[in-house]
Amino acid sequence: MNKLMSSYEIFSSSNIRTFESNQKITNESTLYPNLSKDLTKHIDSINLNVNKTKEYNNLLRIVINSAGGLIWNDLCSINEDFSMELCKFLIYLRQLMRHSLAVCIITLPNEVVQNKDLLEKFSHLSDYTFLLDDSNRTTSRLTNTQYDGLFRLTKLPRLNSLSSCFTPETLDLAFYVKKKRLIVEQMHLPPDIDENDDSQKGRTNSSVTMSCSSSTSSGSHKLDF
């Protein structure tokens, strides 16, 4: 059915809402407070607030791209004083998700990821964090595989508990793109076999062994002395 519909028709028929703001950068920005109010209002309008309704029909998925970046008119990567507004928003968003049938995924731009202080601050205010690594150094190790990069779990959720409720076998996963879908799975690398292993084994098997015992068998490969 999607092949018969244009992208505009698919977007129009889907229940998707966007948030737009053309506010200028100020010392006391109201960008994130307005986003908080808009999210709260939208969650209440579709009856997904668990404190106000008992009938749940769906789950809200929220995506915030490049938070803290210049696309949001945010200068926190340049001046850390601006990061306080985003931190306040993350605290409010975390509390809002606790009382709503909703999940939220937030992506960070490179200028924020490269700032260790900001990354540690934002990670502390998140339930679950992961890192997509598709650098040249990483992809060179995955040349003979189907993977496009590594998917590293850097923080596991601790909901109503002092420790993580679930710990996977490994925190280093891999991802690849298949038909416009991002697939994440446990990494299975081919065995790293040295080219000289077989020849070394052959030399080992046919090598002459030393012995102090005497032997009269003609087929012996031992050196007698």
BAFI-3210 file (N, C-alpha, C; in Angstrom, 3 decimals, decimal comma, padded with zeros to 6 digits):
// residues 225
n [1|2|3|4|5|6|7|8|9|10|11|12|13|14|15|16|17|18|19|20|21|22|23|24|25|26|27|28|29|30|31|32|33|34|35|36|37|38|39|40|41|42|43|44|45|46|47|48|49|50|51|52|53|54|55|56|57|58|59|60|61|62|63|64|65|66|67|68|69|70|71|72|73|74|75|76|77|78|79|80|81|82|83|84|85|86|87|88|89|90|91|92|93|94|95|96|97|98|99|100|101|102|103|104|105|106|107|108|109|110|111|112|113|114|115|116|117|118|119|120|121|122|123|124|125|126|127|128|129|130|131|132|133|134|135|136|137|138|139|140|141|142|143|144|145|146|147|148|149|150|151|152|153|154|155|156|157|158|159|160|161|162|163|164|165|166|167|168|169|170|171|172|173|174|175|176|177|178|179|180|181|182|183|184|185|186|187|188|189|190|191|192|193|194|195|196|197|198|199|200|201|202|203|204|205|206|207|208|209|210|211|212|213|214|215|216|217|218|219|220|221|222|223|224|225]
n.u [000,830|002,006|003,588|001,872|001,219|002,134|004,938|004,061|001,342|001,464|002,625|000,612|-001,543|-000,662|-000,422|001,272|003,048|004,737|007,165|007,870|009,981|010,931|012,467|014,792|018,206|018,637|019,622|017,946|016,389|013,308|012,765|012,991|011,246|008,796|008,625|008,303|005,784|004,248|004,547|003,387|000,760|-000,010|000,158|-001,843|-004,034|-004,389|-005,013|-003,027|-001,894|-001,240|-002,190|-004,515|-006,302|-007,731|-008,014|-006,269|-005,086|-002,979|000,570|002,767|005,334|008,223|010,539|013,495|015,662|019,144|019,541|020,502|022,093|023,041|020,920|018,727|018,950|020,659|023,287|024,825|026,970|028,918|028,898|028,711|026,923|024,467|023,600|022,114|019,407|018,690|019,249|017,352|015,090|015,438|015,201|012,529|011,309|011,981|010,520|007,976|007,745|007,580|004,986|003,413|002,171|004,433|007,414|010,693|013,215|016,372|018,673|022,087|024,171|027,428|029,072|028,252|028,607|031,357|032,110|033,052|032,186|029,579|028,388|028,554|026,942|024,402|023,973|023,704|021,195|019,535|017,738|018,585|021,352|023,178|025,703|026,469|028,882|030,539|033,002|036,001|038,041|036,654|034,964|036,859|037,629|035,434|035,299|034,950|032,408|028,806|028,147|027,681|028,675|029,377|027,259|027,085|026,202|026,011|024,834|022,558|019,055|017,723|015,129|013,125|014,867|018,042|019,970|020,569|017,818|018,033|020,728|022,512|024,283|026,501|027,748|028,520|027,279|026,272|025,381|023,459|022,209|019,264|017,195|016,201|015,888|017,065|019,009|019,838|021,987|023,551|027,024|028,670|031,591|033,779|036,056|039,380|041,848|045,156|047,183|049,393|048,892|048,052|050,277|052,168|051,108|051,378|054,149|054,667|053,474|054,982|057,471|060,685|061,192|062,926|064,563|065,695|065,587|066,139|065,316|064,147|062,418|061,657|060,084|060,251|060,461|062,099|065,096|067,780|070,116]
n.v [-001,203|001,204|001,672|002,711|005,148|008,526|010,153|012,414|011,875|009,665|010,812|012,653|011,002|009,784|009,966|012,334|014,838|017,934|020,102|023,465|026,294|029,650|031,215|033,656|033,538|034,027|035,157|034,168|031,865|030,717|028,509|025,658|025,498|026,111|023,927|021,919|022,552|022,195|019,443|018,355|019,283|018,002|015,285|015,144|015,721|013,473|011,586|010,104|010,421|008,912|009,639|010,972|009,581|006,335|004,785|003,466|003,631|003,667|004,227|006,865|008,109|009,929|011,987|013,743|015,546|016,226|017,637|020,415|021,437|023,697|023,711|023,966|026,529|026,656|027,321|025,759|024,084|025,870|027,803|026,863|027,830|028,007|025,427|024,859|025,330|023,237|021,093|021,462|021,005|018,286|017,113|017,715|016,384|013,735|013,245|013,627|011,468|009,376|009,426|009,019|007,311|006,985|007,197|008,484|009,453|010,906|012,572|013,595|016,162|016,167|018,166|018,350|015,750|015,514|017,129|016,376|017,071|018,103|015,841|013,930|015,165|015,283|012,568|011,651|012,572|011,005|007,958|005,832|005,308|005,331|004,785|005,436|004,266|004,905|005,443|005,801|004,211|002,249|001,093|000,009|-002,277|-003,798|-004,656|-007,058|-007,834|-007,543|-005,342|-001,862|-000,293|000,192|-000,361|000,863|000,267|002,512|003,196|001,640|001,326|002,133|001,655|002,333|000,928|000,017|-001,060|-002,206|-003,765|-005,584|-007,090|-007,277|-009,816|-008,683|-005,351|-004,201|-003,903|-004,297|-002,580|-002,332|-001,171|-002,022|-002,056|000,570|000,312|000,315|-002,028|-003,630|-005,788|-008,565|-008,698|-010,712|-011,771|-013,001|-015,784|-014,968|-015,981|-016,789|-016,540|-018,184|-020,234|-022,853|-023,805|-023,755|-025,652|-027,894|-028,145|-028,671|-031,132|-032,834|-032,625|-033,572|-035,509|-035,629|-038,209|-040,297|-042,957|-046,234|-047,547|-049,997|-050,030|-049,582|-047,577|-045,420|-042,000|-040,874|-039,610|-041,496|-041,787]
n.w [000,000|000,681|-001,514|-003,360|-002,393|-001,941|-000,316|001,003|001,350|003,029|005,286|005,921|006,564|008,811|012,370|013,227|014,829|014,860|016,375|016,242|016,342|016,206|017,801|018,986|020,157|023,525|026,801|028,722|027,680|026,363|024,964|025,545|027,830|026,520|024,824|026,721|027,776|025,477|024,981|027,311|027,064|024,692|025,404|027,357|025,735|024,145|025,940|027,442|029,854|032,812|035,260|034,883|033,345|032,746|030,565|028,004|024,781|023,077|022,429|022,914|020,895|021,106|019,519|019,644|017,913|017,672|020,133|022,087|020,137|017,435|015,742|017,281|018,078|020,227|022,373|024,037|023,584|023,014|025,017|028,257|030,078|028,914|028,971|031,199|030,783|029,084|030,758|032,789|031,270|030,612|033,131|033,719|031,567|032,098|034,422|033,380|031,585|033,363|034,247|032,072|029,188|027,274|025,313|024,851|022,662|022,362|020,391|020,131|018,832|017,176|018,243|020,853|021,822|021,730|023,789|026,865|029,437|029,077|027,899|029,955|031,828|030,585|030,185|032,762|033,388|031,945|031,251|029,714|027,709|024,663|022,141|018,822|016,757|013,980|012,938|010,930|011,898|013,260|011,296|009,616|010,925|010,542|007,950|006,478|007,149|007,523|008,928|009,678|011,663|015,211|018,022|020,992|024,297|026,780|029,163|031,319|032,058|035,292|036,800|039,448|041,098|042,578|041,029|037,659|036,084|034,093|032,496|029,619|027,659|026,454|026,117|023,825|020,811|017,351|014,320|011,282|008,150|006,543|003,925|004,510|007,201|010,513|011,945|014,865|016,496|018,235|017,890|015,525|014,670|012,097|012,559|013,535|011,783|011,341|008,436|008,354|010,022|009,218|007,809|009,825|011,546|009,929|009,763|012,390|012,853|011,250|012,224|013,569|016,434|019,529|021,310|023,968|024,088|022,750|019,549|017,338|015,298|011,909|010,981|012,623|013,621|015,409|016,845|017,755|020,365]
ca.u [000,000|002,873|004,125|000,865|001,003|003,293|005,445|003,195|000,094|001,771|002,816|-000,673|-002,424|-000,094|-000,649|002,587|003,024|006,066|007,311|008,717|010,195|011,833|012,935|016,191|018,998|018,676|020,204|016,890|015,623|012,054|012,569|012,721|009,978|007,669|008,559|007,742|004,343|003,626|004,498|002,392|-000,569|-000,318|-000,068|-003,170|-005,072|-004,616|-005,346|-001,940|-001,408|-001,771|-002,803|-005,769|-007,199|-007,472|-008,210|-005,087|-005,259|-001,777|001,808|003,322|006,774|008,751|011,899|014,091|016,918|020,224|019,288|021,679|022,843|022,680|019,631|017,742|019,408|021,208|024,726|025,416|028,260|029,861|028,890|028,036|025,859|023,206|023,222|021,195|018,037|018,473|019,226|016,027|014,126|015,613|014,632|011,072|010,912|012,111|009,369|006,780|007,691|007,205|003,538|002,762|002,433|005,229|008,862|011,354|014,608|017,022|019,983|022,974|025,095|028,838|029,706|027,900|029,217|032,791|032,307|032,883|031,423|028,170|027,915|028,365|025,811|023,160|023,820|023,225|019,770|018,824|017,567|019,239|022,210|023,944|026,581|026,667|030,268|030,788|034,240|036,828|038,796|035,748|034,497|037,952|037,620|034,227|035,315|034,452|031,121|027,679|027,853|028,091|029,289|029,135|026,179|027,586|025,330|026,839|024,115|021,340|018,051|017,516|013,802|012,664|015,823|019,394|020,787|019,845|016,969|018,455|022,067|022,743|025,543|027,557|027,300|028,982|026,476|026,591|024,195|023,560|020,988|018,689|015,926|015,827|015,673|018,278|018,962|020,858|022,067|024,831|028,021|029,266|032,717|034,404|037,273|040,619|042,792|046,386|047,451|050,486|048,529|048,031|051,639|052,850|050,623|051,965|055,527|054,692|053,127|056,017|058,780|061,402|061,217|064,149|064,310|066,889|065,359|066,502|064,178|064,555|061,378|062,119|059,213|060,332|060,977|062,860|066,543|068,308|071,512]
ca.v [000,000|002,360|001,923|003,449|006,429|009,407|010,417|013,426|011,219|008,828|011,712|013,267|010,003|009,358|010,877|012,885|016,258|018,512|021,321|024,425|027,536|030,592|032,143|034,051|033,145|035,014|034,617|033,432|031,296|030,030|027,471|024,368|025,559|026,021|022,539|021,145|022,819|021,593|017,996|018,066|019,534|016,965|014,025|015,232|015,755|012,134|010,719|009,187|010,731|007,844|010,226|011,635|008,680|004,907|004,118|003,679|003,025|003,719|004,661|008,028|008,060|011,290|012,038|015,076|015,419|017,207|018,489|021,146|021,886|024,982|023,601|024,425|027,835|026,404|027,555|025,082|023,522|026,983|028,382|025,886|028,472|027,730|024,032|024,761|025,253|021,878|020,200|021,607|020,334|016,834|016,725|017,740|015,338|012,447|013,118|013,506|010,110|008,463|009,479|009,001|006,171|007,581|006,999|009,595|009,249|012,189|012,461|014,723|016,424|015,866|019,183|018,050|014,462|015,715|017,838|015,338|017,587|018,133|014,479|013,296|015,831|014,855|011,131|011,472|012,919|010,100|006,590|004,860|006,000|004,480|005,503|004,866|004,492|004,530|006,100|005,043|003,198|001,147|000,419|-000,766|-003,581|-004,521|-004,651|-008,319|-008,145|-006,778|-004,260|-000,509|000,358|-000,395|000,189|000,651|000,650|003,195|003,280|000,836|001,969|001,678|002,148|001,859|-000,059|000,539|-001,638|-002,483|-004,959|-006,527|-006,857|-008,147|-010,560|-007,753|-003,981|-003,801|-004,484|-003,787|-002,197|-002,176|-000,662|-002,957|-001,557|001,765|-000,047|000,197|-003,306|-003,744|-007,157|-008,933|-008,774|-012,015|-011,580|-014,260|-016,098|-014,345|-017,080|-016,339|-017,256|-019,134|-021,249|-024,192|-024,230|-024,032|-026,938|-028,944|-028,328|-029,248|-032,548|-033,609|-032,314|-034,689|-035,433|-036,136|-039,247|-040,975|-044,402|-046,892|-048,097|-050,801|-049,979|-048,850|-046,430|-044,433|-040,704|-040,362|-039,686|-042,314|-041,523]
ca.w [000,000|000,730|-002,838|-004,112|-001,727|-001,913|001,031|001,618|001,765|004,190|006,425|006,277|007,161|010,091|013,487|013,531|015,161|014,968|017,170|015,549|017,075|015,550|018,818|018,935|021,308|024,596|028,028|029,410|026,582|026,707|023,958|026,176|028,580|025,596|024,375|027,836|027,824|024,294|025,190|028,347|026,495|023,700|026,120|027,970|024,707|023,604|027,085|027,768|031,187|033,666|036,449|034,532|032,643|032,930|029,282|027,187|023,461|022,248|023,059|022,227|020,636|020,974|018,989|019,682|017,174|017,849|021,301|022,507|018,982|016,850|015,057|018,270|018,546|021,559|022,386|025,191|023,199|022,970|026,356|029,103|030,859|028,231|029,184|032,336|030,270|028,587|031,928|033,418|030,402|030,748|034,430|033,583|030,626|032,784|035,312|032,542|031,046|034,445|034,454|030,766|028,312|026,210|025,325|024,165|022,261|022,110|019,774|020,397|017,722|017,448|019,085|022,244|022,171|021,917|025,050|027,874|030,569|028,684|027,668|031,258|032,485|029,937|030,412|034,136|033,426|031,038|031,742|028,835|026,749|023,747|021,237|017,491|016,344|012,580|012,545|009,981|012,642|013,588|010,076|009,036|011,589|010,135|006,492|005,933|007,756|007,020|009,856|009,312|012,810|016,525|018,836|022,345|025,409|027,774|030,426|031,356|032,926|036,668|037,143|040,757|041,572|042,740|039,975|036,433|036,160|033,051|031,990|028,454|027,637|026,078|025,912|022,498|019,737|016,021|013,567|009,836|007,534|005,575|003,389|005,264|008,605|011,324|012,644|015,911|016,962|018,825|016,833|015,258|013,768|011,632|013,332|013,071|011,547|010,697|007,183|008,538|011,007|008,621|007,484|011,077|012,039|009,119|010,170|013,731|012,791|010,559|012,795|014,177|017,887|020,156|022,298|024,475|024,065|021,502|018,822|016,191|014,261|010,728|010,686|013,681|013,247|016,542|016,771|018,849|020,725]
c.u [000,867|003,457|003,160|000,624|002,296|003,736|004,591|001,894|000,324|001,925|001,489|-001,592|-001,917|-000,344|000,699|002,453|004,450|006,022|008,285|008,809|011,221|012,384|014,418|016,888|019,036|019,282|019,199|015,936|014,380|011,762|012,181|011,497|008,750|007,511|007,967|006,232|003,624|003,511|003,440|000,971|-000,966|-000,592|-001,447|-004,278|-005,368|-004,779|-004,268|-001,273|-002,043|-002,445|-004,176|-006,748|-006,791|-007,662|-007,043|-005,250|-003,966|-000,581|002,406|004,834|007,259|010,201|012,356|015,481|017,869|019,952|020,585|022,520|022,349|021,355|018,481|018,071|019,973|022,728|025,419|026,756|029,336|030,013|028,074|026,955|024,493|022,729|022,239|019,750|017,728|018,433|017,889|014,956|014,218|015,050|013,111|010,592|010,977|010,935|008,081|006,633|007,276|005,691|002,783|003,082|003,165|006,693|009,472|012,795|015,182|018,386|020,767|023,908|026,535|029,477|029,374|028,561|030,704|033,116|032,012|032,044|029,928|027,612|027,666|027,156|024,479|022,912|023,276|021,730|018,940|018,734|018,451|020,086|022,954|024,711|026,701|028,058|030,457|032,034|035,041|037,605|037,926|035,328|035,600|038,042|036,440|034,147|034,666|033,130|030,036|027,397|028,415|028,755|028,924|028,044|026,525|026,578|026,195|026,140|022,829|020,339|017,976|016,212|013,334|013,582|017,190|020,336|019,919|019,060|017,392|019,834|022,313|024,090|026,725|026,948|027,727|028,205|026,914|025,289|024,503|022,197|020,533|017,311|015,356|015,480|017,015|018,150|020,141|020,842|023,434|025,836|028,608|030,363|033,264|035,659|038,513|041,703|043,993|046,655|048,506|050,145|048,608|049,436|052,420|052,412|051,236|053,402|055,627|054,422|054,234|057,408|059,364|061,465|062,475|063,795|065,628|066,755|065,756|065,286|064,698|063,544|061,852|061,299|059,298|060,967|061,800|064,358|067,052|069,760|071,781]
c.v [001,258|002,694|002,744|004,833|007,235|009,631|011,461|012,808|010,332|009,686|012,310|012,275|009,516|010,425|011,388|014,381|016,750|019,774|022,230|025,697|028,374|031,618|032,438|033,639|034,294|034,358|033,794|032,876|030,576|028,910|026,144|024,404|025,477|024,602|021,651|021,327|022,159|020,081|017,615|018,230|018,450|015,625|014,018|015,165|014,382|011,095|009,672|009,533|009,744|008,392|010,828|010,730|007,241|004,115|004,480|002,920|002,951|004,149|005,794|007,877|009,470|011,207|013,487|014,953|016,567|018,173|019,143|021,672|023,214|024,925|024,036|025,837|027,753|026,532|026,829|024,460|024,599|027,623|027,477|026,509|028,211|026,295|023,860|024,636|023,846|020,878|020,271|020,907|018,823|016,331|016,691|016,622|013,964|012,204|012,940|012,102|009,097|008,367|009,491|007,704|006,691|007,217|008,123|009,215|010,600|011,927|013,737|014,922|016,174|016,891|018,986|016,755|014,631|016,503|016,869|015,809|017,615|016,731|013,759|013,885|015,344|013,355|010,853|011,727|012,034|008,709|005,606|005,639|004,981|005,365|004,737|005,257|003,979|005,229|005,208|003,940|001,989|000,377|-000,386|-002,153|-004,437|-004,642|-005,901|-008,756|-007,279|-005,529|-002,930|000,233|-000,369|000,365|-000,123|001,148|001,243|003,360|002,481|001,474|001,315|002,274|001,500|000,786|000,590|000,021|-001,905|-003,790|-006,014|-006,130|-007,793|-008,838|-009,653|-006,377|-003,442|-004,578|-003,881|-003,466|-002,170|-001,761|-001,637|-002,448|-000,429|001,462|-000,182|-001,055|-003,380|-005,171|-007,409|-009,218|-010,181|-011,816|-012,922|-014,529|-015,489|-015,417|-016,533|-017,179|-018,334|-020,255|-022,656|-024,694|-024,545|-025,358|-028,089|-029,209|-028,974|-030,744|-033,393|-033,363|-033,552|-034,482|-036,087|-037,171|-039,881|-042,495|-044,969|-047,487|-048,836|-050,757|-049,108|-047,624|-045,340|-043,145|-040,107|-040,500|-040,451|-041,934|-042,004]
c.w [000,000|-000,635|-003,683|-003,540|-001,770|-000,472|001,752|002,119|002,988|005,435|006,881|006,965|008,507|011,152|013,990|013,766|015,352|015,812|016,459|016,384|016,339|016,538|018,638|020,227|022,311|025,824|028,806|028,361|027,102|025,733|024,610|027,093|027,688|025,057|025,470|027,912|026,653|024,439|026,218|027,814|025,509|024,373|026,782|026,924|024,120|024,711|027,367|029,099|032,164|034,914|036,166|033,799|032,890|031,653|028,366|025,872|022,648|023,088|022,238|022,101|020,328|020,512|018,995|019,067|017,510|018,991|021,758|021,373|018,448|016,101|015,960|018,769|019,955|021,488|023,526|024,847|023,119|024,347|027,262|029,980|030,239|028,471|030,335|031,866|029,770|029,740|032,646|032,594|030,529|032,074|034,352|032,671|031,282|033,715|034,521|031,979|032,106|034,603|033,126|030,048|027,079|026,407|024,511|023,870|021,849|021,492|020,039|019,208|018,140|018,374|020,560|022,698|022,455|023,184|026,194|029,052|030,255|028,519|028,988|031,977|031,898|030,141|031,808|034,238|032,503|031,656|030,990|027,837|025,899|022,776|019,929|017,003|014,922|012,056|011,604|010,679|012,951|012,350|009,408|009,665|011,137|008,619|005,917|006,553|007,133|007,856|009,352|010,461|014,092|017,249|020,291|023,377|026,510|029,114|030,318|032,327|034,301|037,167|038,435|041,335|041,688|041,668|038,756|036,544|035,142|032,561|030,814|028,541|027,304|025,867|024,553|021,440|018,407|015,295|012,083|009,306|006,457|005,168|004,246|006,716|009,301|012,182|013,606|016,429|017,583|017,722|016,739|014,214|013,311|012,434|012,693|012,972|010,804|009,463|007,369|009,513|010,428|008,329|008,748|011,660|011,252|009,499|011,538|013,703|012,177|011,137|013,470|015,674|018,414|021,217|022,719|024,417|022,714|020,844|017,606|015,074|013,132|010,454|011,709|013,141|014,369|016,290|017,988|019,114|022,128]
res [m|n|k|l|m|s|s|y|e|i|f|s|s|s|n|i|r|t|f|e|s|n|q|k|i|t|n|e|s|t|l|y|p|n|l|s|k|d|l|t|k|h|i|d|s|i|n|l|n|v|n|k|t|k|e|y|n|n|l|l|r|i|v|i|n|s|a|g|g|l|i|w|n|d|l|c|s|i|n|e|d|f|s|m|e|l|c|k|f|l|i|y|l|r|q|l|m|r|h|s|l|a|v|c|i|i|t|l|p|n|e|v|v|q|n|k|d|l|l|e|k|f|s|h|l|s|d|y|t|f|l|l|d|d|s|n|r|t|t|s|r|l|t|n|t|q|y|d|g|l|f|r|l|t|k|l|p|r|l|n|s|l|s|s|c|f|t|p|e|t|l|d|l|a|f|y|v|k|k|k|r|l|i|v|e|q|m|h|l|p|p|d|i|d|e|n|d|d|s|q|k|g|r|t|n|s|s|v|t|m|s|c|s|s|s|t|s|s|g|s|h|k|l|d|f]
***
